[in-house]
Each structure stands twice: as structure tokens, then as C-alpha cells.
Amino acid sequence: MTRRPFLWILYACFSAPSLFGTTCYTDCEARFPKWYQGPDRKRCQAEKAVACFDPSKLPGAADLSAFDDQASELQERIHRDFTQGGYIVSRAPDGSVEHVGDSALWTAITMASVSCSDTRAEEALVDSVLRNDGRWIRFDPLPASYKGNETSRDMETGAVFGFAVRYARCPASRPRLKKAWQAHRDFVLGNGGRLHEGSNWNFVMTPGFRFVWDLVSYRFGFGSKPSTTDERLFEAALVSGAKAIKMRKDSCYPIHLSTLQAIAAAKLGMPIIDLSKREFCSDTRGLGLPLTDWFCDRGGAKEFLRDFKVDQWEYRHQRCSAWESPDVSMGERTPGVDFLVLWSLAGGK
């Protein structure tokens, strides 16, 4: 009962589009003359308010066939030069692996982005989950330096996105994915809802994130469908997080993770409402996040793919070019997962 007033306040905020400065689209103004009288004007305003609660949509597919050869070359480059034990890694100037703390995220994004016939990343992740009794860890085998920090909500976003998009795109993969997700879900629930043993705050699933996690479980046939309240909590976290990062000019990787989560929810049939998407997209306009720009119907996918160069950014979609700089040092090599994910989501085959 103690949480209920907060939920009602949250619901009231989302029920008033004017609080966000957002007007959602309907064709009511086209149907009514510009000189329409008061009753019709009020009806039009009411339609727009209701439209804010319509499910949002992902952008339509573009013709990206001009980039198919480049995508194929990058896929083979990734598996030839940037795979270690099945996980996707970056390479230091001497060729050794680096940044393995993010490997589960990059590998899951790769699994979601490659063709359904390419099961290498999928097999590596599924085998790791089953071998580790349902644990989703950063890298396998996990370096000793990550003891106590074996995973995080960031890595779990990779699991949610990878499993959701692969589930939607590749029906033949569903039995294997389902088996791995069941093991993972059983471990998490048996561990009190924490992503790993231990007291690390990164192991705790926040209420907003729990929505999309439960949605993946539901689509695989486990548990019940997430509630509307859970979805609104997720959307509130999405919007408030973007606002805070923009205001403080913080590192933008959480906006990228939120984008992946929203895409996963849409792929699984529970997209965020139009009001939430409009507000999130308003706050992220001009930040220089190519994947988020695509999600927000701002285009730019073809331009990003056309101008893409490897080894400039670790992963372009997590850095706001408005205030963040390329993050690859001289001699470092990066896999190019950022090309593949936008190519695949925006219409690549």
C-alpha cells in the first residue's frame, strides 16, 4: 500500500500530455474545418490526448541492399578476428583481448543482428548460460578481476535485446533460446530476483527494467504478461533517464541501453506508448546517437552506414557526439557491431 500513491501520481503525469508539452497526432484537424466551433475543437483535443496512449511503432524497413556486401564482410571479420571463446571482443594494439567486461552485451547484439543461418554467437551464449547454471556473465571464462562484478543490468540488457530480437526474427532458434532463457530465469528467481550471487547493486533489477525482462519470459511461455503499471514504470525511467543525462551532459550509454530495451519491447508486441516515445525522442534530439535517432524516426541510417569506418569508436551508438569523443586509442581494433545492429534493424537482410 505504501507504493500506491506514487503509482497514482505517476499515472496522472502520463495522463496529461500537456505536462510534457506533447501533442499526439490524429487527423481530426483535417476532418474538421479550420473554423470549427468549440464542441468540435474540444473533441479534437480529446482525440489527441487519447492518441498519446496509442502504442508507438518502430520505423519501417528501408532498402539497404547497397550495404549487404559490407555487412557480410563485417560479419566474417567479427568471427575471424574478434571472437574469443565464442564471445565478441575488442583487440589491443598487441592483438590481445580487451574490454571483455562488455563482451556479453556485444555478443548478444551480434546474435540479434546476424542472419538466422549464422548461429555462432547464439550457440556461444546459450552454451555459456547452460554451462553456468543459468548465470549470464560478462565473458566466459570470466577473468578473476571480475569477481564480485560478474554481470550487471547493462549486460542483462544485452540478454533482453538479443533474445527478444532473435526470437522475433528467427523462429528456428526459439527452442534453443527458450531452453537457455528458462535456465536463466530459474536462476534469477531462485536467487531472489538478483542477476548473480553477491551484494553488488548492479545485480539488482530495477522495477522499470523488470518490465521488459518479464516480457521476454512471457513470450517464451514463462510467467504472466507484464501489467500496464509495470510498463508505465519502464517508460517513466526511460524518459527521466534521458532528461537527466541531457541536462548534466553525462555519458550517454544509458540512453543507448534504454533504446535497446524499448526496441526489445516493441519486437515482443508491447511497444511503449506514443506519448513516452515522443518525450524520449524530444529529449534525445541532437545528441548524436545514430541508433536512437533511427528509433525516433529521424532517419540517418543510410548516412551512418555509408560513412562508417571501423576502429574509430568502440561502439558508436553509446556515445553522444554532441559532447563525447571517439573512444578508441591508437592501434586498438573494434569489431563493428555498431554497423551490423543498425543495418539489421533498419532493413538489412
SULCORLIN-V433694 format. One record per helix or strand of 2 or more residues. SS is the DSSP state (helix for helix, strand for strand). FROM is the first residue (numbers start at 1). TO is the last residue. Records with the same first field share a line. If there is no record, write none. Layout:
SS: FROM-TO ; FROM-TO
This chain:
helix: 4-14 ; 17-20 ; 28-31 ; 38-51 ; 65-81 ; 100-113 ; 120-131 ; 144-146 ; 153-169 ; 171-190 ; 201-203 ; 207-219 ; 228-248 ; 253-267 ; 274-284 ; 290-295 ; 301-307 ; 316-318 ; 337-346
strand: 83-84 ; 87-88 ; 90-91 ; 97-98
